[in-house]
Amino acid sequence: MEMKQLIEKAFDGLQYSYAPYSGFKVSAALLTKEKEIYTGCNIENAAYSPSNCAERTAIFKAVSEGRRRFQAICIVNEDVDGNHDFCPPCGVCRQVMAEFCDPEFVIILAKSTEEYKSYLLKDLLPQSFALKN
Ligand code: THU
């Protein structure tokens, strides 16, 4: 049930995606260990490099409100034809996940509430960089 709700939240967030340059909408729903959900969409920019991915939008929203304990994230996308495909997180987003999430953090890629795949962060970003402190 928690899984279905997280996927639905991710799909709901697609409406806010700002992707006029790529036409590729992405939305993420981040589940905290306290069972709250933070959503985020991709936000593009005419200068391209200031663009932000959906996953980082969700994580930064949560961290900026004091949350740092995360359990899972669901990522969905929609192309210009309205199709949904599996959308693995980019390398930068994986590194941001590694900053705040433990190796068992779950990454769900969904095409629909019935069709999804899930991975662990430790498998998508092995040997990740971190400072010892
Ligand atoms: N994008 C994301 O939002 N998340 C990813 O992990 C991969 C790429 C966005 C960035 C850009 O707005 C669009 O998808 C096409 O690259």
Backbone and ligand atoms as CSV (ligand in chain L), in Angstrom:
chain,resi,resn,atom,element,x,y,z
A,1,MET,N,N,0.844,-1.212,0.000
A,1,MET,CA,C,0.000,0.000,0.000
A,1,MET,C,C,0.874,1.255,0.000
A,2,GLU,N,N,1.905,1.241,0.876
A,2,GLU,CA,C,2.855,2.362,0.937
A,2,GLU,C,C,3.515,2.580,-0.428
A,3,MET,N,N,3.864,1.471,-1.065
A,3,MET,CA,C,4.510,1.509,-2.388
A,3,MET,C,C,3.579,2.149,-3.422
A,4,LYS,N,N,2.321,1.698,-3.444
A,4,LYS,CA,C,1.349,2.222,-4.415
A,4,LYS,C,C,1.144,3.726,-4.207
A,5,GLN,N,N,1.066,4.125,-2.956
A,5,GLN,CA,C,0.855,5.543,-2.633
A,5,GLN,C,C,2.053,6.389,-3.085
A,6,LEU,N,N,3.255,5.851,-2.887
A,6,LEU,CA,C,4.466,6.580,-3.298
A,6,LEU,C,C,4.507,6.738,-4.821
A,7,ILE,N,N,4.153,5.694,-5.533
A,7,ILE,CA,C,4.133,5.755,-7.000
A,7,ILE,C,C,3.075,6.759,-7.474
A,8,GLU,N,N,1.910,6.729,-6.852
A,8,GLU,CA,C,0.840,7.667,-7.232
A,8,GLU,C,C,1.275,9.108,-6.999
A,9,LYS,N,N,1.947,9.351,-5.889
A,9,LYS,CA,C,2.436,10.715,-5.585
A,9,LYS,C,C,3.430,11.175,-6.649
A,10,ALA,N,N,4.303,10.246,-7.072
A,10,ALA,CA,C,5.284,10.589,-8.103
A,10,ALA,C,C,4.558,10.948,-9.410
A,11,PHE,N,N,3.583,10.150,-9.806
A,11,PHE,CA,C,2.852,10.463,-11.043
A,11,PHE,C,C,2.094,11.789,-10.924
A,12,ASP,N,N,1.548,12.057,-9.759
A,12,ASP,CA,C,0.802,13.302,-9.546
A,12,ASP,C,C,1.718,14.519,-9.743
A,13,GLY,N,N,2.978,14.374,-9.345
A,13,GLY,CA,C,3.929,15.484,-9.438
A,13,GLY,C,C,4.363,15.818,-10.856
A,14,LEU,N,N,4.088,14.948,-11.811
A,14,LEU,CA,C,4.494,15.213,-13.209
A,14,LEU,C,C,3.875,16.511,-13.746
A,15,GLN,N,N,2.712,16.860,-13.231
A,15,GLN,CA,C,2.030,18.068,-13.723
A,15,GLN,C,C,2.837,19.341,-13.451
A,16,TYR,N,N,3.750,19.289,-12.485
A,16,TYR,CA,C,4.515,20.490,-12.125
A,16,TYR,C,C,5.874,20.566,-12.818
A,17,SER,N,N,6.246,19.503,-13.514
A,17,SER,CA,C,7.534,19.492,-14.204
A,17,SER,C,C,7.638,20.691,-15.143
A,18,TYR,N,N,8.805,21.333,-15.129
A,18,TYR,CA,C,9.052,22.458,-16.039
A,18,TYR,C,C,10.163,22.017,-16.983
A,19,ALA,N,N,9.765,21.486,-18.127
A,19,ALA,CA,C,10.734,20.890,-19.049
A,19,ALA,C,C,10.498,21.357,-20.491
A,20,PRO,N,N,10.494,22.692,-20.723
A,20,PRO,CA,C,10.200,23.189,-22.080
A,20,PRO,C,C,11.314,22.913,-23.085
A,21,TYR,N,N,12.519,22.611,-22.613
A,21,TYR,CA,C,13.656,22.428,-23.529
A,21,TYR,C,C,13.825,20.976,-23.946
A,22,SER,N,N,13.708,20.059,-22.989
A,22,SER,CA,C,13.866,18.641,-23.338
A,22,SER,C,C,12.523,17.991,-23.667
A,23,GLY,N,N,11.445,18.534,-23.132
A,23,GLY,CA,C,10.137,17.893,-23.295
A,23,GLY,C,C,10.019,16.612,-22.486
A,24,PHE,N,N,10.995,16.363,-21.629
A,24,PHE,CA,C,11.047,15.116,-20.855
A,24,PHE,C,C,10.723,15.442,-19.390
A,25,LYS,N,N,9.506,15.123,-19.000
A,25,LYS,CA,C,9.073,15.429,-17.634
A,25,LYS,C,C,9.514,14.324,-16.674
A,26,VAL,N,N,10.011,14.740,-15.513
A,26,VAL,CA,C,10.400,13.767,-14.485
A,26,VAL,C,C,9.814,14.227,-13.163
A,27,SER,N,N,9.393,13.259,-12.371
A,27,SER,CA,C,8.870,13.549,-11.032
A,27,SER,C,C,9.373,12.479,-10.074
A,28,ALA,N,N,9.618,12.906,-8.835
A,28,ALA,CA,C,10.087,11.967,-7.816
A,28,ALA,C,C,9.279,12.149,-6.549
A,29,ALA,N,N,9.042,11.064,-5.843
A,29,ALA,CA,C,8.380,11.106,-4.533
A,29,ALA,C,C,9.313,10.422,-3.541
A,30,LEU,N,N,9.726,11.190,-2.541
A,30,LEU,CA,C,10.718,10.751,-1.561
A,30,LEU,C,C,10.020,10.422,-0.242
A,31,LEU,N,N,10.239,9.203,0.239
A,31,LEU,CA,C,9.605,8.761,1.496
A,31,LEU,C,C,10.613,8.879,2.633
A,32,THR,N,N,10.254,9.618,3.676
A,32,THR,CA,C,11.146,9.724,4.840
A,32,THR,C,C,10.893,8.521,5.758
A,33,LYS,N,N,11.835,8.286,6.670
A,33,LYS,CA,C,11.649,7.186,7.616
A,33,LYS,C,C,10.500,7.485,8.575
A,34,GLU,N,N,10.089,8.764,8.644
A,34,GLU,CA,C,8.922,9.148,9.464
A,34,GLU,C,C,7.629,8.997,8.666
A,35,LYS,N,N,7.750,8.459,7.442
A,35,LYS,CA,C,6.600,8.183,6.558
A,35,LYS,C,C,5.957,9.428,5.954
A,36,GLU,N,N,6.737,10.497,5.829
A,36,GLU,CA,C,6.247,11.668,5.100
A,36,GLU,C,C,6.720,11.523,3.653
A,37,ILE,N,N,6.000,12.173,2.737
A,37,ILE,CA,C,6.401,12.131,1.328
A,37,ILE,C,C,6.691,13.550,0.835
A,38,TYR,N,N,7.881,13.720,0.247
A,38,TYR,CA,C,8.259,14.988,-0.395
A,38,TYR,C,C,8.350,14.733,-1.888
A,39,THR,N,N,7.677,15.561,-2.672
A,39,THR,CA,C,7.751,15.394,-4.121
A,39,THR,C,C,8.698,16.428,-4.727
A,40,GLY,N,N,9.172,16.134,-5.931
A,40,GLY,CA,C,10.017,17.077,-6.657
A,40,GLY,C,C,9.909,16.810,-8.141
A,41,CYS,N,N,10.068,17.872,-8.949
A,41,CYS,CA,C,10.028,17.704,-10.409
A,41,CYS,C,C,11.318,18.277,-11.002
A,42,ASN,N,N,11.571,17.961,-12.268
A,42,ASN,CA,C,12.708,18.596,-12.934
A,42,ASN,C,C,12.323,20.029,-13.292
A,43,ILE,N,N,13.300,20.903,-13.175
A,43,ILE,CA,C,13.083,22.332,-13.441
A,43,ILE,C,C,14.205,22.791,-14.368
A,44,GLU,N,N,13.859,23.009,-15.640
A,44,GLU,CA,C,14.888,23.354,-16.625
A,44,GLU,C,C,15.087,24.863,-16.723
A,45,ASN,N,N,16.130,25.246,-17.458
A,45,ASN,CA,C,16.490,26.648,-17.585
A,45,ASN,C,C,17.002,26.903,-18.993
A,46,ALA,N,N,16.743,28.108,-19.514
A,46,ALA,CA,C,17.174,28.475,-20.864
A,46,ALA,C,C,18.686,28.357,-21.027
A,47,ALA,N,N,19.428,28.531,-19.925
A,47,ALA,CA,C,20.887,28.393,-19.975
A,47,ALA,C,C,21.332,26.946,-19.753
A,48,TYR,N,N,20.366,26.039,-19.676
A,48,TYR,CA,C,20.579,24.579,-19.552
A,48,TYR,C,C,21.247,24.128,-18.252
A,49,SER,N,N,22.483,24.576,-17.970
A,49,SER,CA,C,23.185,23.994,-16.813
A,49,SER,C,C,22.527,24.300,-15.463
A,50,PRO,N,N,21.784,25.385,-15.310
A,50,PRO,CA,C,21.120,25.584,-14.014
A,50,PRO,C,C,19.938,24.631,-13.787
A,51,SER,N,N,19.620,23.789,-14.738
A,51,SER,CA,C,18.487,22.859,-14.593
A,51,SER,C,C,18.689,21.935,-13.397
A,52,ASN,N,N,17.589,21.545,-12.792
A,52,ASN,CA,C,17.664,20.639,-11.638
A,52,ASN,C,C,16.810,19.406,-11.886
A,53,CYS,N,N,17.329,18.251,-11.503
A,53,CYS,CA,C,16.584,17.003,-11.657
A,53,CYS,C,C,15.497,16.881,-10.592
A,54,ALA,N,N,14.512,16.053,-10.900
A,54,ALA,CA,C,13.385,15.831,-9.991
A,54,ALA,C,C,13.835,15.267,-8.637
A,55,GLU,N,N,14.763,14.318,-8.674
A,55,GLU,CA,C,15.204,13.675,-7.432
A,55,GLU,C,C,15.856,14.675,-6.495
A,56,ARG,N,N,16.727,15.528,-7.072
A,56,ARG,CA,C,17.397,16.519,-6.223
A,56,ARG,C,C,16.419,17.565,-5.726
A,57,THR,N,N,15.437,17.932,-6.537
A,57,THR,CA,C,14.420,18.866,-6.045
A,57,THR,C,C,13.740,18.284,-4.804
A,58,ALA,N,N,13.349,17.024,-4.877
A,58,ALA,CA,C,12.657,16.377,-3.740
A,58,ALA,C,C,13.572,16.298,-2.510
A,59,ILE,N,N,14.818,15.874,-2.734
A,59,ILE,CA,C,15.751,15.725,-1.597
A,59,ILE,C,C,16.054,17.092,-0.982
A,60,PHE,N,N,16.295,18.097,-1.817
A,60,PHE,CA,C,16.633,19.421,-1.288
A,60,PHE,C,C,15.429,20.042,-0.569
A,61,LYS,N,N,14.228,19.812,-1.080
A,61,LYS,CA,C,13.042,20.298,-0.362
A,61,LYS,C,C,13.000,19.701,1.037
A,62,ALA,N,N,13.209,18.392,1.114
A,62,ALA,CA,C,13.120,17.690,2.403
A,62,ALA,C,C,14.228,18.139,3.360
A,63,VAL,N,N,15.461,18.183,2.851
A,63,VAL,CA,C,16.596,18.564,3.715
A,63,VAL,C,C,16.422,20.003,4.205
A,64,SER,N,N,15.896,20.863,3.326
A,64,SER,CA,C,15.719,22.274,3.703
A,64,SER,C,C,14.627,22.456,4.739
A,65,GLU,N,N,13.848,21.402,4.973
A,65,GLU,CA,C,12.829,21.454,6.027
A,65,GLU,C,C,13.202,20.572,7.206
A,66,GLY,N,N,14.489,20.200,7.260
A,66,GLY,CA,C,14.981,19.502,8.450
A,66,GLY,C,C,14.924,17.986,8.403
A,67,ARG,N,N,14.520,17.414,7.252
A,67,ARG,CA,C,14.448,15.948,7.163
A,67,ARG,C,C,15.754,15.403,6.587
A,68,ARG,N,N,16.264,14.334,7.194
A,68,ARG,CA,C,17.506,13.727,6.678
A,68,ARG,C,C,17.482,12.214,6.726
A,69,ARG,N,N,16.338,11.649,7.122
A,69,ARG,CA,C,16.261,10.192,7.253
A,69,ARG,C,C,15.322,9.671,6.176
A,70,PHE,N,N,15.900,9.085,5.127
A,70,PHE,CA,C,15.096,8.693,3.979
A,70,PHE,C,C,15.083,7.185,3.760
A,71,GLN,N,N,13.920,6.713,3.357
A,71,GLN,CA,C,13.736,5.270,3.155
A,71,GLN,C,C,13.719,4.866,1.694
A,72,ALA,N,N,13.018,5.676,0.876
A,72,ALA,CA,C,12.848,5.287,-0.535
A,72,ALA,C,C,12.515,6.494,-1.395
A,73,ILE,N,N,12.758,6.328,-2.698
A,73,ILE,CA,C,12.335,7.361,-3.661
A,73,ILE,C,C,11.742,6.658,-4.870
A,74,CYS,N,N,10.651,7.212,-5.388
A,74,CYS,CA,C,10.069,6.672,-6.627
A,74,CYS,C,C,10.262,7.717,-7.718
A,75,ILE,N,N,10.739,7.280,-8.863
A,75,ILE,CA,C,11.008,8.185,-9.989
A,75,ILE,C,C,10.140,7.769,-11.175
A,76,VAL,N,N,9.472,8.762,-11.775
A,76,VAL,CA,C,8.658,8.481,-12.961
A,76,VAL,C,C,8.941,9.544,-14.019
A,77,ASN,N,N,8.592,9.248,-15.254
A,77,ASN,CA,C,8.785,10.247,-16.309
A,77,ASN,C,C,7.656,10.178,-17.324
A,78,GLU,N,N,7.605,11.228,-18.143
A,78,GLU,CA,C,6.631,11.263,-19.241
A,78,GLU,C,C,7.273,11.994,-20.409
A,79,ASP,N,N,7.269,11.369,-21.580
A,79,ASP,CA,C,7.862,12.040,-22.746
A,79,ASP,C,C,6.810,12.872,-23.473
A,80,VAL,N,N,7.220,13.499,-24.571
A,80,VAL,CA,C,6.306,14.416,-25.272
A,80,VAL,C,C,5.073,13.713,-25.836
A,81,ASP,N,N,5.165,12.398,-26.012
A,81,ASP,CA,C,4.021,11.643,-26.517
A,81,ASP,C,C,3.151,11.094,-25.384
A,82,GLY,N,N,3.530,11.420,-24.137
A,82,GLY,CA,C,2.743,10.949,-22.990
A,82,GLY,C,C,3.111,9.544,-22.549
A,83,ASN,N,N,4.240,9.021,-23.075
A,83,ASN,CA,C,4.668,7.665,-22.673
A,83,ASN,C,C,5.505,7.698,-21.401
A,84,HIS,N,N,5.407,6.620,-20.625
A,84,HIS,CA,C,6.199,6.471,-19.402
A,84,HIS,C,C,7.183,5.329,-19.587
A,85,ASP,N,N,8.441,5.588,-19.182
A,85,ASP,CA,C,9.451,4.538,-19.263
A,85,ASP,C,C,10.197,4.492,-17.933
A,86,PHE,N,N,11.012,3.476,-17.714
A,86,PHE,CA,C,11.823,3.449,-16.509
A,86,PHE,C,C,12.873,4.553,-16.632
A,87,CYS,N,N,13.073,5.314,-15.561
A,87,CYS,CA,C,13.989,6.464,-15.599
A,87,CYS,C,C,14.990,6.362,-14.448
A,88,PRO,N,N,16.140,5.732,-14.683
A,88,PRO,CA,C,17.137,5.612,-13.619
A,88,PRO,C,C,17.719,6.988,-13.270
A,89,PRO,N,N,18.068,7.216,-12.017
A,89,PRO,CA,C,18.612,8.517,-11.607
A,89,PRO,C,C,19.981,8.773,-12.227
A,90,CYS,N,N,20.242,10.041,-12.557
A,90,CYS,CA,C,21.544,10.391,-13.133
A,90,CYS,C,C,22.630,10.272,-12.055
A,91,GLY,N,N,23.871,10.340,-12.489
A,91,GLY,CA,C,24.997,10.164,-11.564
A,91,GLY,C,C,25.053,11.223,-10.474
A,92,VAL,N,N,24.718,12.464,-10.847
A,92,VAL,CA,C,24.744,13.538,-9.842
A,92,VAL,C,C,23.701,13.267,-8.764
A,93,CYS,N,N,22.513,12.856,-9.170
A,93,CYS,CA,C,21.461,12.551,-8.180
A,93,CYS,C,C,21.859,11.359,-7.316
A,94,ARG,N,N,22.525,10.367,-7.884
A,94,ARG,CA,C,22.983,9.223,-7.078
A,94,ARG,C,C,23.959,9.700,-6.007
A,95,GLN,N,N,24.853,10.616,-6.373
A,95,GLN,CA,C,25.817,11.124,-5.405
A,95,GLN,C,C,25.114,11.914,-4.297
A,96,VAL,N,N,24.085,12.686,-4.651
A,96,VAL,CA,C,23.320,13.426,-3.636
A,96,VAL,C,C,22.584,12.439,-2.718
A,97,MET,N,N,22.054,11.377,-3.301
A,97,MET,CA,C,21.416,10.342,-2.465
A,97,MET,C,C,22.428,9.772,-1.476
A,98,ALA,N,N,23.659,9.523,-1.960
A,98,ALA,CA,C,24.695,8.924,-1.103
A,98,ALA,C,C,25.050,9.828,0.078
A,99,GLU,N,N,24.839,11.125,-0.098
A,99,GLU,CA,C,25.147,12.077,0.983
A,99,GLU,C,C,24.174,11.922,2.154
A,100,PHE,N,N,22.915,11.660,1.828
A,100,PHE,CA,C,21.885,11.669,2.854
A,100,PHE,C,C,21.242,10.307,3.139
A,101,CYS,N,N,21.454,9.344,2.274
A,101,CYS,CA,C,20.724,8.086,2.412
A,101,CYS,C,C,21.694,6.948,2.715
A,102,ASP,N,N,21.227,5.946,3.431
A,102,ASP,CA,C,22.117,4.820,3.712
A,102,ASP,C,C,22.141,3.854,2.517
A,103,PRO,N,N,23.068,2.892,2.534
A,103,PRO,CA,C,23.231,1.999,1.365
A,103,PRO,C,C,21.981,1.177,1.045
A,104,GLU,N,N,21.102,0.996,2.026
A,104,GLU,CA,C,19.885,0.212,1.805
A,104,GLU,C,C,18.714,1.055,1.274
A,105,PHE,N,N,18.957,2.333,1.031
A,105,PHE,CA,C,17.923,3.223,0.481
A,105,PHE,C,C,17.363,2.612,-0.810
A,106,VAL,N,N,16.033,2.633,-0.936
A,106,VAL,CA,C,15.368,1.956,-2.059
A,106,VAL,C,C,15.008,2.955,-3.171
A,107,ILE,N,N,15.369,2.621,-4.393
A,107,ILE,CA,C,15.091,3.466,-5.561
A,107,ILE,C,C,14.125,2.711,-6.471
A,108,ILE,N,N,12.931,3.269,-6.592
A,108,ILE,CA,C,11.876,2.604,-7.373
A,108,ILE,C,C,11.693,3.336,-8.699
A,109,LEU,N,N,11.769,2.609,-9.787
A,109,LEU,CA,C,11.528,3.171,-11.121
A,109,LEU,C,C,10.188,2.624,-11.577
A,110,ALA,N,N,9.234,3.527,-11.812
A,110,ALA,CA,C,7.881,3.047,-12.120
A,110,ALA,C,C,7.383,3.510,-13.482
A,111,LYS,N,N,6.730,2.581,-14.179
A,111,LYS,CA,C,6.024,2.927,-15.421
A,111,LYS,C,C,4.539,3.126,-15.117
A,112,SER,N,N,4.090,2.471,-14.036
A,112,SER,CA,C,2.707,2.587,-13.577
A,112,SER,C,C,2.677,2.008,-12.159
A,113,THR,N,N,1.536,2.043,-11.504
A,113,THR,CA,C,1.470,1.486,-10.142
A,113,THR,C,C,1.648,-0.035,-10.165
A,114,GLU,N,N,1.449,-0.646,-11.337
A,114,GLU,CA,C,1.609,-2.106,-11.449
A,114,GLU,C,C,2.985,-2.513,-11.970
A,115,GLU,N,N,3.582,-1.626,-12.755
A,115,GLU,CA,C,4.852,-1.992,-13.398
A,115,GLU,C,C,5.996,-1.131,-12.857
A,116,TYR,N,N,6.793,-1.735,-12.003
A,116,TYR,CA,C,7.921,-0.995,-11.437
A,116,TYR,C,C,9.062,-1.950,-11.104
A,117,LYS,N,N,10.266,-1.341,-10.956
A,117,LYS,CA,C,11.451,-2.112,-10.572
A,117,LYS,C,C,12.054,-1.391,-9.380
A,118,SER,N,N,12.683,-2.126,-8.471
A,118,SER,CA,C,13.334,-1.417,-7.374
A,118,SER,C,C,14.771,-1.883,-7.191
A,119,TYR,N,N,15.588,-0.959,-6.766
A,119,TYR,CA,C,17.027,-1.172,-6.586
A,119,TYR,C,C,17.445,-0.601,-5.245
A,120,LEU,N,N,18.626,-1.016,-4.788
A,120,LEU,CA,C,19.201,-0.412,-3.589
A,120,LEU,C,C,20.281,0.571,-4.023
A,121,LEU,N,N,20.419,1.655,-3.264
A,121,LEU,CA,C,21.426,2.668,-3.598
A,121,LEU,C,C,22.821,2.050,-3.687
A,122,LYS,N,N,23.109,1.113,-2.799
A,122,LYS,CA,C,24.461,0.515,-2.808
A,122,LYS,C,C,24.754,-0.228,-4.120
A,123,ASP,N,N,23.697,-0.654,-4.826
A,123,ASP,CA,C,23.910,-1.339,-6.110
A,123,ASP,C,C,23.997,-0.354,-7.283
A,124,LEU,N,N,23.315,0.803,-7.143
A,124,LEU,CA,C,23.351,1.789,-8.234
A,124,LEU,C,C,24.545,2.733,-8.123
A,125,LEU,N,N,25.118,2.829,-6.909
A,125,LEU,CA,C,26.318,3.663,-6.745
A,125,LEU,C,C,27.294,2.975,-5.788
A,126,PRO,N,N,27.929,1.907,-6.278
A,126,PRO,CA,C,28.923,1.236,-5.429
A,126,PRO,C,C,30.179,2.101,-5.310
A,127,GLN,N,N,30.892,1.936,-4.238
A,127,GLN,CA,C,32.162,2.667,-4.030
A,127,GLN,C,C,31.956,4.177,-4.125
A,128,SER,N,N,30.878,4.672,-3.548
A,128,SER,CA,C,30.614,6.107,-3.690
A,128,SER,C,C,31.589,6.941,-2.877
A,129,PHE,N,N,31.806,8.142,-3.336
A,129,PHE,CA,C,32.746,9.039,-2.661
A,129,PHE,C,C,32.109,9.611,-1.400
A,130,ALA,N,N,32.862,9.603,-0.320
A,130,ALA,CA,C,32.422,10.259,0.917
A,130,ALA,C,C,33.651,10.648,1.704
A,131,LEU,N,N,33.559,11.783,2.397
A,131,LEU,CA,C,34.662,12.181,3.274
A,131,LEU,C,C,34.514,11.456,4.601
A,132,LYS,N,N,35.607,10.987,5.143
A,132,LYS,CA,C,35.558,10.370,6.463
A,132,LYS,C,C,35.451,11.486,7.490
A,133,ASN,N,N,34.486,11.385,8.411
A,133,ASN,CA,C,34.441,12.409,9.458
A,133,ASN,C,C,34.039,11.812,10.799
L,1,THU,N1,N,16.254,14.342,-15.330
L,1,THU,C1,C,15.785,14.183,-14.060
L,1,THU,O1,O,14.941,14.955,-13.602
L,1,THU,N2,N,16.277,13.152,-13.330
L,1,THU,C2,C,17.239,12.280,-13.770
L,1,THU,O2,O,17.742,11.481,-12.981
L,1,THU,C3,C,17.644,12.286,-15.169
L,1,THU,C4,C,17.273,13.493,-15.940
L,1,THU,C5,C,15.755,15.476,-16.131
L,1,THU,C6,C,16.782,16.544,-16.394
L,1,THU,C7,C,16.223,17.191,-17.636
L,1,THU,O3,O,15.286,18.182,-17.247
L,1,THU,C8,C,15.485,16.074,-18.362
L,1,THU,O4,O,15.345,15.026,-17.400
L,1,THU,C9,C,16.208,15.530,-19.577
L,1,THU,O5,O,17.500,15.201,-19.279
